[in-house]
Structure formats: structure tokens, C-alpha cells
Amino acid sequence: MTEGSKRILEGKTIVVSGASSGIGRAIAVHLARQGAGLVLVGRDRARLEDTAQQAGAKVCRIVQLDLTEVTAIMPSVKETVAVLGRLYGLCHAAGTVDTLPLSAIGPEKLQAIMQVNYVAGMELARSVTRRDLLLEEGGSVLFISSIYSLIGKPGQIAYSGSKGAVTAGARAMATELARRNIRVNVLSPGMVRTEMTERALAGLSGQQVQALKDMHPLGFGSPDDVAHAAGFLLSPESKWITGANLVVDGGCSAQ
């Protein structure tokens, strides 16, 4: 990013779901550095407040919300716009994962993962992009997917399916909203070291961890690696990019 473009999101307010930790938090902090106002969405208010403090955005609103309560999303977005004014965009970084074999995936487990990863994301996008809630000149929507939407991995059937739905849904959304100058893109990370993944890695053997590292020629990623890519896709610097899926995976899917 050039020196002159560091505040390219000045005056633009972006909703970031999953902002209480990990990738979502890193994205929120990076967007604030670009000048964006923030609407931080998550279940844990104390952790959202930590994110707000780290970000230091001039405009910041915390929305404590359980995304499984889909009917609460639209009213929350409307209330936010009434307080802050029209929005510029959305980054749906919230997500849940449950590593299970096919034999253990019942309908309830499948629906729970789809509810957060896909259904809530679509409802957030539907709310943010309403004509009376988004800036008239258009905006940008970004979904955080996963390379597991592109490659197969044992135990990730439900998660991969939900992220594949996100990727396909976003592509269709991009064609529908282009006429309103709303860009819709997807970012698919590989293994990123977050609190959640560190807990998962702690339960693996050294050999299993090394096997995961070997899948990534450039090593595991950091939340900031994803945040920098997200900042580009959300900003006007990518004004001619829509319907794209940017893979940020340290070379994992190139093999």
C-alpha cells in the first residue's frame, strides 16, 4: 500500500463480524488504520471492547449479537445506521468449525455450522446492502471463506460445505449487486495461527503438526496476513474486482 493510500477508507464505516478475536480482530484493526469507522459484531462484549481499544477507530460501535439469532441481524443493522449513518461495507469473518467424520455429522451439527458460516453471512449482507442503509454510491462486501472450500480434507465435510456455499453465494451476489456499484468478493485463507487454531494444534501430535506445516510452502499464516488482503479487497483500491476468490494460503493449494 502506498503512503498516500493509507487512509483510503476515511469516512467509510464497515461492519466486521467475528471481530472479538483472530482474523476478525486483525481485520478490524487494519481497517481502522486505513481510516475506516467500525461496527464490531460478536457474542463477547468484553473481547469486542478489547478489539475497539486496539483499533482506536474514530467511529466505533459495538454490537453484541449471537449470529445464530438471524432475525436479530436486520434490526441491529438498522439501529446502527440510525446512530452512525449509512454504511460502506461488510466483512463477514465470523465462523465456526467442528472436525467430524461423515458418520458423526447429523442434521443438527450440519445446520449449526451452516447457520453461522453461511446463513448469518447472507443475512448480514442483505441487511448492510439495503438501499436505505448503504451509501448511495455503493460499497464493498467481503466474505472470509477457506481453502477447504477448494480442497478436500478428512473431517471437514460440514465446514467445507458451508464455506463452499459462501464462495458460491458471494459469486452470485456479485453479479446481482454490480449494477448498484457494490462489489462482493471472497478471501480464502489456509492455516492461520489464531487462538482457535492454537487450541486445535495443541491436541495434535508433533508429527501431525509438521504434516500441516508441510502443506504450506510458506509456513502457517498470521491474522495480519489475511487482514492486509482483506483491506485491499474492501477498499476502493480494488474497485474493478468483484466476484473474485483471493486465496491466501502460503502456497497450500498450489501443490
VOPAGU-2260 file (C-alpha; in pm, 1 decimal, decimal comma):
REM VOPAGU-2260
SITE   aa  ch    i         X         Y         Z
SITE  MET   A    0       0,0       0,0       0,0
SITE  THR   A    1     135,7     342,0     -88,9
SITE  GLU   A    2     184,6     617,7     167,1
SITE  GLY   A    3     -89,5     826,1      15,2
SITE  SER   A    4    -348,9     550,0      32,3
SITE  LYS   A    5    -313,6     456,0     398,2
SITE  ARG   A    6    -631,2     643,8     493,2
SITE  ILE   A    7    -824,7     537,4     184,4
SITE  LEU   A    8   -1122,0     423,6     397,2
SITE  GLU   A    9   -1155,4     755,8     580,2
SITE  GLY   A   10   -1522,2     834,2     638,9
SITE  LYS   A   11   -1638,4     485,4     543,5
SITE  THR   A   12   -1799,1     258,1     804,3
SITE  ILE   A   13   -1759,7    -119,3     777,2
SITE  VAL   A   14   -1936,5    -394,4     971,1
SITE  VAL   A   15   -1694,6    -667,3    1084,0
SITE  SER   A   16   -1843,6    -987,1    1224,6
SITE  GLY   A   17   -1630,7   -1219,0    1435,4
SITE  ALA   A   18   -1434,6    -914,0    1547,9
SITE  SER   A   19   -1369,3   -1038,7    1901,0
SITE  SER   A   20   -1056,1   -1237,3    1814,1
SITE  GLY   A   21    -832,6   -1391,7    1550,0
SITE  ILE   A   22    -877,2   -1296,8    1186,4
SITE  GLY   A   23   -1181,6   -1077,9    1251,3
SITE  ARG   A   24    -996,6    -872,4    1511,3
SITE  ALA   A   25    -690,8    -830,3    1288,1
SITE  ILE   A   26    -911,3    -714,3    1000,2
SITE  ALA   A   27   -1090,4    -461,2    1221,1
SITE  VAL   A   28    -759,1    -316,7    1345,4
SITE  HIS   A   29    -619,5    -295,8     992,5
SITE  LEU   A   30    -931,7    -126,1     856,7
SITE  ALA   A   31    -913,8     132,8    1135,3
SITE  ARG   A   32    -555,6     208,7    1032,4
SITE  GLN   A   33    -691,6     278,6     683,9
SITE  GLY   A   34    -930,7     529,1     839,0
SITE  ALA   A   35   -1249,1     318,3     845,5
SITE  GLY   A   36   -1521,5     351,5    1104,0
SITE  LEU   A   37   -1605,9      15,8    1261,9
SITE  VAL   A   38   -1913,9    -176,6    1365,1
SITE  LEU   A   39   -1780,4    -470,8    1565,2
SITE  VAL   A   40   -2012,3    -771,2    1583,0
SITE  GLY   A   41   -1970,4   -1070,4    1813,6
SITE  ARG   A   42   -2104,2   -1250,7    2118,7
SITE  ASP   A   43   -1842,8   -1146,3    2376,8
SITE  ARG   A   44   -1875,2    -777,4    2460,0
SITE  ALA   A   45   -1557,8    -762,6    2668,8
SITE  ARG   A   46   -1349,7    -904,6    2384,4
SITE  LEU   A   47   -1514,6    -667,4    2136,3
SITE  GLU   A   48   -1418,2    -379,9    2364,7
SITE  ASP   A   49   -1059,4    -505,8    2358,0
SITE  THR   A   50   -1071,9    -500,4    1977,8
SITE  ALA   A   51   -1213,6    -148,1    1980,7
SITE  GLN   A   52    -931,5     -33,2    2206,5
SITE  GLN   A   53    -667,0    -193,0    1985,7
SITE  ALA   A   54    -822,4     -46,9    1669,3
SITE  GLY   A   55    -860,3     306,7    1802,0
SITE  ALA   A   56   -1106,6     399,2    1527,3
SITE  LYS   A   57   -1257,5     747,6    1538,8
SITE  VAL   A   58   -1600,1     593,7    1478,0
SITE  CYS   A   59   -1669,5     262,6    1650,7
SITE  ARG   A   60   -1985,3      85,3    1762,3
SITE  ILE   A   61   -2003,5    -249,6    1941,2
SITE  VAL   A   62   -2293,3    -479,2    1855,5
SITE  GLN   A   63   -2316,6    -775,6    2090,4
SITE  LEU   A   64   -2501,1   -1033,4    1883,9
SITE  ASP   A   65   -2531,6   -1410,3    1860,6
SITE  LEU   A   66   -2535,6   -1472,4    1486,4
SITE  THR   A   67   -2743,4   -1787,2    1531,6
SITE  GLU   A   68   -3027,3   -1545,0    1612,6
SITE  VAL   A   69   -3065,2   -1447,2    1249,4
SITE  THR   A   70   -3383,0   -1243,8    1298,8
SITE  ALA   A   71   -3190,7   -1000,7    1521,8
SITE  ILE   A   72   -2943,0    -907,5    1248,3
SITE  MET   A   73   -3155,6    -667,9    1041,6
SITE  PRO   A   74   -3284,9    -468,1    1344,0
SITE  SER   A   75   -2929,2    -438,5    1477,7
SITE  VAL   A   76   -2801,2    -304,4    1144,9
SITE  LYS   A   77   -3090,2     -58,0    1119,1
SITE  GLU   A   78   -3021,7      68,3    1471,7
SITE  THR   A   79   -2654,7     109,0    1388,5
SITE  VAL   A   80   -2729,1     317,6    1079,9
SITE  ALA   A   81   -2966,8     534,0    1283,2
SITE  VAL   A   82   -2675,0     613,6    1514,8
SITE  LEU   A   83   -2375,7     625,9    1279,7
SITE  GLY   A   84   -2522,8     697,3     938,6
SITE  ARG   A   85   -2506,2     490,8     622,0
SITE  LEU   A   86   -2260,2     204,5     589,2
SITE  TYR   A   87   -1992,7     139,9     327,9
SITE  GLY   A   88   -1942,0    -232,2     363,7
SITE  LEU   A   89   -1926,1    -564,4     542,3
SITE  CYS   A   90   -1662,4    -821,4     628,0
SITE  HIS   A   91   -1815,2   -1147,3     746,5
SITE  ALA   A   92   -1526,2   -1305,4     934,8
SITE  ALA   A   93   -1731,0   -1492,4    1194,2
SITE  GLY   A   94   -1721,2   -1866,9    1159,0
SITE  THR   A   95   -1739,3   -2195,2    1340,0
SITE  VAL   A   96   -1573,9   -2529,1    1271,5
SITE  ASP   A   97   -1629,4   -2879,9    1404,2
SITE  THR   A   98   -1395,5   -3153,5    1284,4
SITE  LEU   A   99   -1612,5   -3462,9    1245,5
SITE  PRO   A  100   -1620,8   -3770,7    1022,8
SITE  LEU   A  101   -1921,3   -3822,1     797,7
SITE  SER   A  102   -2065,0   -4085,7    1033,2
SITE  ALA   A  103   -2088,4   -3825,9    1312,8
SITE  ILE   A  104   -2244,1   -3540,8    1113,8
SITE  GLY   A  105   -2614,1   -3534,8    1189,2
SITE  PRO   A  106   -2852,6   -3271,3    1054,2
SITE  GLU   A  107   -2828,9   -3064,0    1372,7
SITE  LYS   A  108   -2449,2   -3035,9    1354,0
SITE  LEU   A  109   -2464,9   -2952,8     986,0
SITE  GLN   A  110   -2730,7   -2687,2    1035,7
SITE  ALA   A  111   -2541,5   -2527,0    1325,8
SITE  ILE   A  112   -2231,0   -2475,7    1112,6
SITE  MET   A  113   -2429,9   -2353,4     812,4
SITE  GLN   A  114   -2624,2   -2112,0    1032,9
SITE  VAL   A  115   -2315,7   -1911,7    1134,9
SITE  ASN   A  116   -2087,2   -1957,9     835,5
SITE  TYR   A  117   -2341,7   -1914,2     557,0
SITE  VAL   A  118   -2692,4   -1811,7     665,6
SITE  ALA   A  119   -2580,5   -1535,5     902,3
SITE  GLY   A  120   -2336,9   -1403,9     641,1
SITE  MET   A  121   -2607,7   -1382,2     377,8
SITE  GLU   A  122   -2842,1   -1205,3     620,8
SITE  LEU   A  123   -2570,8    -957,9     718,7
SITE  ALA   A  124   -2510,5    -885,3     351,0
SITE  ARG   A  125   -2884,1    -849,4     285,7
SITE  SER   A  126   -2910,0    -601,4     572,4
SITE  VAL   A  127   -2597,6    -395,5     503,6
SITE  THR   A  128   -2670,5    -359,9     131,0
SITE  ARG   A  129   -3027,9    -234,9     170,5
SITE  ARG   A  130   -3074,9      80,1     -34,5
SITE  ASP   A  131   -3166,1     284,1     274,3
SITE  LEU   A  132   -2871,8     156,4     481,9
SITE  LEU   A  133   -2575,8     159,2     239,4
SITE  LEU   A  134   -2406,4     463,2      91,1
SITE  GLU   A  135   -2577,5     564,4    -232,5
SITE  GLU   A  136   -2250,1     548,0    -426,7
SITE  GLY   A  137   -2207,4     179,4    -346,1
SITE  GLY   A  138   -1973,1     -20,1    -127,9
SITE  SER   A  139   -1787,1    -343,5     -71,0
SITE  VAL   A  140   -1873,2    -681,9      81,7
SITE  LEU   A  141   -1615,9    -943,4     175,7
SITE  PHE   A  142   -1668,1   -1297,5     299,2
SITE  ILE   A  143   -1391,4   -1490,5     473,1
SITE  SER   A  144   -1409,6   -1843,0     335,8
SITE  SER   A  145   -1136,4   -2110,0     349,0
SITE  ILE   A  146    -917,4   -2316,4     121,0
SITE  TYR   A  147   -1126,0   -2607,2     247,3
SITE  SER   A  148   -1393,3   -2479,3       9,8
SITE  LEU   A  149   -1147,8   -2568,3    -267,6
SITE  ILE   A  150    -959,5   -2875,9    -144,9
SITE  GLY   A  151   -1071,9   -3190,3      33,6
SITE  LYS   A  152    -974,2   -3267,9     392,1
SITE  PRO   A  153   -1096,3   -3557,8     608,4
SITE  GLY   A  154   -1320,3   -3449,4     893,5
SITE  GLN   A  155   -1410,0   -3117,7     730,8
SITE  ILE   A  156   -1720,1   -3217,1     535,6
SITE  ALA   A  157   -1957,4   -2982,8     717,8
SITE  TYR   A  158   -1710,7   -2693,7     736,1
SITE  SER   A  159   -1602,1   -2731,9     373,2
SITE  GLY   A  160   -1964,2   -2743,7     261,7
SITE  SER   A  161   -2050,4   -2425,6     448,9
SITE  LYS   A  162   -1750,4   -2239,3     309,2
SITE  GLY   A  163   -1824,0   -2368,0     -40,7
SITE  ALA   A  164   -2172,8   -2223,5      -3,4
SITE  VAL   A  165   -2022,4   -1889,2      99,4
SITE  THR   A  166   -1796,8   -1883,6    -205,7
SITE  ALA   A  167   -2075,8   -1976,3    -449,2
SITE  GLY   A  168   -2328,8   -1741,8    -288,8
SITE  ALA   A  169   -2087,8   -1449,8    -299,3
SITE  ARG   A  170   -2020,5   -1504,4    -669,2
SITE  ALA   A  171   -2392,2   -1488,5    -747,1
SITE  MET   A  172   -2432,7   -1186,7    -519,0
SITE  ALA   A  173   -2154,5   -1006,4    -705,6
SITE  THR   A  174   -2341,7   -1031,2   -1036,0
SITE  GLU   A  175   -2665,7    -915,6    -876,2
SITE  LEU   A  176   -2530,0    -613,2    -690,4
SITE  ALA   A  177   -2282,0    -487,5    -953,1
SITE  ARG   A  178   -2547,4    -259,7   -1103,4
SITE  ARG   A  179   -2551,0     -70,2    -772,1
SITE  ASN   A  180   -2171,0     -46,6    -765,5
SITE  ILE   A  181   -2149,3    -292,0    -475,7
SITE  ARG   A  182   -1853,4    -524,9    -505,6
SITE  VAL   A  183   -1865,7    -871,6    -347,2
SITE  ASN   A  184   -1554,6   -1082,1    -300,1
SITE  VAL   A  185   -1424,1   -1379,1    -104,0
SITE  LEU   A  186   -1095,3   -1437,4      70,8
SITE  SER   A  187    -986,5   -1798,3     133,8
SITE  PRO   A  188    -709,8   -1841,9     392,4
SITE  GLY   A  189    -509,3   -2153,3     466,2
SITE  MET   A  190    -388,0   -2241,9     815,9
SITE  VAL   A  191    -364,5   -1922,1    1018,3
SITE  ARG   A  192    -230,1   -1914,8    1372,8
SITE  THR   A  193    -512,3   -1785,7    1593,7
SITE  GLU   A  194    -626,9   -1872,3    1944,4
SITE  MET   A  195    -870,6   -2121,0    1796,6
SITE  THR   A  196    -616,9   -2295,5    1574,0
SITE  GLU   A  197    -355,7   -2299,0    1852,5
SITE  ARG   A  198    -600,5   -2492,8    2069,6
SITE  ALA   A  199    -663,2   -2733,5    1783,0
SITE  LEU   A  200    -289,8   -2779,1    1718,5
SITE  ALA   A  201    -230,1   -2846,9    2087,4
SITE  GLY   A  202    -438,0   -3161,8    2053,9
SITE  LEU   A  203    -224,1   -3299,5    1769,4
SITE  SER   A  204      98,2   -3492,1    1777,5
SITE  GLY   A  205     423,0   -3329,7    1666,3
SITE  GLN   A  206     412,3   -3540,9    1351,8
SITE  GLN   A  207      59,3   -3423,3    1269,5
SITE  VAL   A  208     152,9   -3057,9    1320,7
SITE  GLN   A  209     457,0   -3099,7    1097,5
SITE  ALA   A  210     238,8   -3256,6     828,6
SITE  LEU   A  211      15,5   -2947,9     835,9
SITE  LYS   A  212     318,9   -2720,3     811,8
SITE  ASP   A  213     447,9   -2919,7     516,3
SITE  MET   A  214     119,2   -2847,4     336,1
SITE  HIS   A  215     206,9   -2474,9     341,5
SITE  PRO   A  216     529,9   -2398,3     149,3
SITE  LEU   A  217     549,0   -2052,1     307,0
SITE  GLY   A  218     453,2   -2180,8     651,2
SITE  PHE   A  219     146,4   -2101,7     858,7
SITE  GLY   A  220      -3,3   -1757,0     817,4
SITE  SER   A  221     -80,4   -1487,8    1072,1
SITE  PRO   A  222    -406,9   -1294,9    1113,5
SITE  ASP   A  223    -229,4    -986,9     977,0
SITE  ASP   A  224    -152,4   -1171,3     652,3
SITE  VAL   A  225    -525,2   -1212,5     598,9
SITE  ALA   A  226    -608,2    -862,8     722,9
SITE  HIS   A  227    -384,4    -693,6     465,3
SITE  ALA   A  228    -552,9    -883,4     182,7
SITE  ALA   A  229    -896,4    -805,5     328,4
SITE  GLY   A  230    -813,7    -436,4     349,2
SITE  PHE   A  231    -729,6    -432,1     -20,7
SITE  LEU   A  232   -1049,5    -610,9    -128,1
SITE  LEU   A  233   -1268,5    -388,9      87,8
SITE  SER   A  234   -1106,3     -62,4     -18,6
SITE  PRO   A  235   -1166,0     140,1    -336,2
SITE  GLU   A  236    -816,1      32,2    -446,7
SITE  SER   A  237    -983,0    -287,2    -574,1
SITE  LYS   A  238   -1267,4    -100,1    -744,6
SITE  TRP   A  239   -1255,6    -321,8   -1057,5
SITE  ILE   A  240   -1258,7    -651,9    -869,4
SITE  THR   A  241   -1583,0    -833,2    -791,0
SITE  GLY   A  242   -1689,0   -1197,2    -780,4
SITE  ALA   A  243   -1329,3   -1297,6    -703,9
SITE  ASN   A  244   -1193,4   -1550,4    -455,2
SITE  LEU   A  245    -847,3   -1445,8    -337,3
SITE  VAL   A  246    -658,1   -1743,4    -195,2
SITE  VAL   A  247    -417,7   -1650,9      85,2
SITE  ASP   A  248    -270,7   -1982,7     193,5
SITE  GLY   A  249     108,6   -1978,8     181,4
SITE  GLY   A  250     103,3   -2189,7    -134,1
SITE  CYS   A  251    -101,5   -2477,1      11,5
SITE  SER   A  252    -348,5   -2507,8    -274,1
SITE  ALA   A  253     -77,3   -2462,5    -537,9
SITE  GLN   A  254      56,4   -2812,4    -478,2
